Amino acid sequence: MYDGTKQTFEKLKRPDTVLVLPILDDGKILFTKQEQPGKDPFIGLAGGRVDEGEDILEAAKRELLEETGYEASEFILYKSEHPTSKIDWVVYVFIAKGVHKISEQDLDSGEKIDTFSITFDELLEIAKDKDFIDRELVIDLLKASIDPDKKKELQELLKPL
């Protein structure tokens, strides 16, 4: 502590999470509309928990394939964030490029997932949608919607291969 004494604090631990922002060859972004037990329906990115012993990149590739049937030739780690200080948990957001469909979805029994594509401008608007679950992107998207320099920077980053 600041006065030199010691104090024990409790913290929860949960598996880390990966989210994948797939950029299709036409420049659109692949999104999901999902239903899971115990949650209201939501829209967001493909993603999920990192399995024990799994590398975050392996997890991103696996989640993209399972939830969408797509794979990508390039993955870029866009950001990582600790959503709360009381939980030992990191959310990693990847951008996937060179994306192409190779199979049908392979969903868990507790998942209903539909995919759809959106434009860059629709991506900026989705941050305002009450059903958008991926809060790790909201601030970046809102900044890009009001700051021309941030918008140009994000557009450049999300260009297809």
C-alpha positions in Angstrom: 0.0 0.0 0.0 1.1 3.6 -0.2 1.9 3.7 3.5 4.1 0.6 3.2 1.6 -1.9 4.6 0.6 -5.0 2.7 -3.0 -5.9 1.7 -4.4 -8.9 -0.2 -6.9 -8.2 -3.0 -9.0 -10.8 -4.7 -9.2 -11.1 -8.5 -11.2 -13.4 -10.7 -9.6 -15.2 -13.7 -11.2 -16.2 -16.9 -9.8 -17.4 -20.2 -8.7 -14.7 -22.6 -10.9 -13.9 -25.6 -10.2 -13.3 -29.3 -12.3 -11.2 -31.7 -11.7 -11.3 -35.5 -12.5 -8.4 -37.9 -12.5 -10.2 -41.3 -12.0 -8.0 -44.4 -13.6 -9.5 -47.5 -12.0 -9.0 -50.9 -14.6 -6.4 -51.9 -13.6 -4.4 -48.8 -16.7 -5.3 -46.8 -16.4 -6.5 -43.2 -17.9 -9.9 -42.1 -20.1 -9.6 -39.0 -22.2 -12.0 -37.1 -25.7 -12.0 -35.6 -25.7 -14.4 -32.7 -27.9 -16.0 -30.1 -26.5 -17.8 -27.1 -28.2 -19.2 -24.0 -28.6 -16.6 -21.2 -27.9 -13.6 -23.5 -30.1 -11.4 -25.6 -29.4 -11.7 -29.4 -26.5 -9.5 -30.4 -24.3 -8.5 -33.3 -20.6 -8.5 -33.3 -17.4 -10.1 -34.5 -16.6 -13.7 -34.8 -14.6 -14.8 -31.7 -14.5 -16.6 -28.4 -12.4 -17.9 -25.7 -8.8 -19.0 -26.0 -8.5 -22.7 -25.1 -6.0 -23.8 -22.5 -2.5 -24.1 -24.1 -3.7 -22.4 -27.3 -1.9 -19.4 -28.8 -4.0 -16.3 -29.4 -3.4 -16.4 -33.1 -4.4 -20.1 -33.3 -7.6 -19.2 -31.3 -8.4 -16.4 -33.7 -8.0 -18.7 -36.7 -10.1 -21.4 -35.1 -12.9 -19.1 -34.0 -13.1 -17.4 -37.5 -13.3 -20.8 -39.2 -15.8 -22.3 -36.7 -18.2 -19.4 -36.5 -18.1 -18.3 -40.2 -16.5 -21.1 -42.3 -13.9 -18.6 -43.5 -10.1 -18.6 -43.2 -7.6 -15.8 -43.8 -4.1 -15.5 -45.2 -3.1 -12.7 -42.9 -3.9 -11.8 -39.3 -2.9 -8.5 -37.8 -3.2 -8.0 -34.0 -5.1 -4.7 -33.9 -5.3 -4.2 -30.2 -5.5 -5.9 -26.8 -7.5 -4.7 -23.9 -8.2 -5.6 -20.2 -11.9 -4.9 -20.0 -11.9 -4.7 -16.2 -9.3 -4.4 -13.5 -11.1 -6.9 -11.2 -10.8 -9.8 -13.7 -7.5 -11.3 -15.1 -8.7 -11.4 -18.7 -7.5 -9.9 -22.0 -9.5 -9.4 -25.2 -7.4 -9.6 -28.3 -8.8 -8.0 -31.5 -7.4 -9.2 -34.8 -7.9 -7.9 -38.4 -8.1 -10.8 -40.9 -7.3 -10.2 -44.6 -7.2 -12.5 -47.6 -10.5 -14.0 -46.3 -12.2 -16.7 -48.2 -14.9 -19.3 -47.4 -13.7 -22.9 -47.2 -16.4 -24.7 -45.2 -19.7 -24.5 -43.5 -19.8 -23.3 -39.9 -19.0 -25.7 -37.1 -20.9 -24.2 -34.2 -21.1 -25.2 -30.6 -24.4 -26.6 -29.4 -25.1 -23.3 -27.6 -24.6 -21.0 -30.6 -26.8 -19.8 -33.4 -24.8 -17.6 -35.7 -25.7 -15.9 -39.0 -23.1 -14.0 -41.0 -23.6 -10.8 -43.0 -21.3 -8.2 -44.5 -21.2 -4.4 -44.0 -19.4 -1.5 -45.5 -16.9 0.6 -43.8 -19.5 3.4 -43.2 -21.9 0.9 -41.8 -19.1 -0.3 -39.4 -18.8 3.3 -38.1 -22.5 3.4 -37.5 -22.7 -0.1 -35.8 -20.9 1.3 -32.8 -24.1 3.2 -31.9 -26.3 0.1 -32.2 -27.6 -1.2 -28.8 -27.1 -4.8 -30.0 -23.4 -4.4 -30.8 -21.5 -6.3 -28.2 -17.9 -5.7 -28.9 -17.2 -2.7 -26.7 -13.5 -3.0 -27.4 -14.1 -1.3 -30.8 -16.7 1.3 -29.8 -14.4 4.2 -28.9 -12.2 3.6 -32.0 -15.2 3.6 -34.3 -16.8 6.7 -32.7 -13.5 8.6 -33.0 -13.2 7.6 -36.6 -16.8 8.8 -37.3 -16.0 12.3 -36.0 -12.3 12.7 -36.8 -11.3 12.7 -40.5 -7.7 11.7 -39.7 -8.8 8.8 -37.5 -11.3 7.7 -40.2 -8.6 7.7 -42.9 -6.2 5.8 -40.6 -8.8 3.1 -39.9 -9.9 2.9 -43.6 -6.2 2.3 -44.5 -5.9 -0.4 -41.9 -9.1 -2.2 -43.1 -8.2 -2.2 -46.8 -8.4 -5.7 -48.3 -5.2 -7.3 -49.6 
